Amino acid sequence: MRIGIVAPSAPLDRAVADRVTALAAASHPDVELVFHPQCFSTHNHFAGADRERAEAFVAVANDPAFDALWFARGGYGSCRIVEAVVAALGPTARDKAYLGYSDAGFMLAGLYKAGFPRLAHGPVVGDMKREGGEAAIHRALDWLARGDPAALEPSLMPGTAYAAFNITVLSQLLGTALEPDLSGHVLMLEEVSEYLYRTDRALFHLTGNPGIARVAGIRLGRVSDVPENDPDFGETEEETARFWCERTTIPYLGRADIGHDVGNKVVPFGIY
């Protein structure tokens, strides 16, 4: 199996790529990882200029020599290129699996709206930098190469539709050309490095959206690295999620095993 790796957002350290390549060679010898040179480009905040990032994604996605496309990392920038990318993808691109999270949510949303069938929220290459990141890399490769059910978020049930996003990313793309139809889906949400009042505000926006009102329910993943605020917000992240679900009559279904951490489980989009 050949997995192409691109960076639609922020650049990847070559040392991280080397570590992941070595790990994959030892644990998944049937997998070949191919890092597009664009992963290591830099332009302002991004892994290369918009055109370079878009062209790299399209090149890998449209190349029949690759079986999957794995996002190098999150950061910011994919929203600047996703519409042009999706418009340039051909039939070959639809046969691939795509895996990422965080800022990759913009790309996953656009691809899902366009009817791509093999998308998942899950670990990125850059998770190798985290303490214990090897577990996240193994999980990603297990799903990409083997479809291993052990890599999946444990609450998934056959016959149910799912989607997963970072809260801020999903909040920002609602009402744009990227917004997918999530009617009847169990929606899993996670967040990182946001004040709780900002998460509260984002959940107000999410749960008040007519499209999100049609989901089957919301599960809350981990909300991590929350900055301290003065005065303290006074509610936990779960209390906040329950508040907005109750206010908008969206079923709150409990917690999800996803987040910006090495424990982040894989959530395939669509009916499981």
ABEGO torsion letter per residue (X at the ends): XBBBBBBABBBBBAAAAAAAAAAAAAABAABBBBBBAAAABBBEABBEBAAAAAAAAAAAAABAABABBBBABBEBGAAAAAAAAAAABBAAAAABBBBEBEAAAAAAAAAAAAGBABBBBBBBAAAAABBGAAAAAAAAAAAAAAGBAAABBAABBBGBBBBBBBAAAAAAABGBAABBBABGBBBBBBBBGBBAAAAAAAAAAAAABAAAAABAEBBBBBBBGBBBBOBBAGBBAAAAAAAAAAAAGBBBAEBBBBEBBAABBBBBBEBX
